[in-house]
Structures are given as C-alpha cells and as structure tokens.
C-alpha cells in the first residue's frame, strides 16, 4: 500500500467517525435550542437520527460511536440532575434500552450495507457473464431464423 493510499484511508476513517461526533452534537444542539429545559424523555428519540446517519455513512463503528455519544449526551445534558453524570437505576434501565436499540440500528444498517455490496458485486459478475456470452454466440433474431428455415 502506498503512502497516498494509506493517507486516503486515514482521511476516510476520520471523516466517518467525525460524522458520528458531529451528528450527535448537532442533534444535541437542536434539542437544547428547541427545548431549553428538557423535561421529556422523548428527546432521546431525536438521537436515533444521528445514529442512523452515522451508521449509513460510516458503518457499524461510527454507528456504535454515535450510540455511545448519544447515551452520554442524554445522561449528562437531558436527564435530571442536569450537567451531572449521576446514574440511578431508572436512568441505567432507560439508557441501557436506548443503547441496545441504537446498537441494533447500527447492526441492521451494517447488514444492509453489506447486502448492497454483495448485490453490486453480483451485478458486475452478471454483466461480465452476459458480455462474454454475447461475444461467443451472436444473437439470432426471429426474422433470421424464418429466412433460413422457410424458402419461398
């Protein structure tokens, strides 16, 4: 692997994980701006958007990072006592369920991405096989077969 390929791979990895961090930060900012005193536990649902975006763009690693960051952001900024990292049993249950759902979303997204790659690979193989077949046997049209079989 050349230096250029290595650098491109590092930049790609950085961008995937930066997308996870930025998407969670944007959702947190929007939730805090739209509801300065978050009193509803429904605000955590907005973080699912960040997890889906991160999983779509960055894969399962970025989706997992977004899930962890979302759980930390929810606990620290949106769950009372605010700006505190204290956990009680109810918080742990709620955050645990959210974390499981978030990781499941990332896992499903990764499965969809892998299946799409398989489909693309199979489509390329099919096109190559069809092109090879057309080179070996020229297509016979219906009119050509009639003119050879029936003589007027």
C-alpha positions, 0 to 999 in steps of 0.5 A: 500500500502506498503512502497516498493510499494509506493517507486516503484511508486515514482521511476516510476513517476520520471523516466517518467517525467525525460524522458520528461526533458531529451528528450527535452534537448537532442533534444535541444542539437542536434539542437544547435550542428547541427545548431549553429545559428538557423535561421529556424523555422523548428527546432521546428519540431525536438521537436515533437520527444521528445514529442512523446517519452515522451508521449509513455513512460510516458503518457499524463503528461510527454507528456504535460511536454515535450510540455511545455519544448519544447515551452520554449526551442524554445522561449528562445534558437531558436527564435530571440532575442536569450537567451531572453524570449521576446514574440511578437505576431508572436512568441505567434501565432507560439508557441501557434500552436506548443503547441496545436499540441504537446498537441494533440500528447500527447492526441492521444498517451494517447488514444492509450495507453489506447486502448492497455490496454483495448485490453490486458485486453480483451485478458486475459478475452478471454483466461480465457473464452476459458480455462474454456470452454475447461475444461467443454466440451472436444473437439470432433474431426471429426474422433470421431464423424464418429466412433460413428455415422457410424458402419461398 
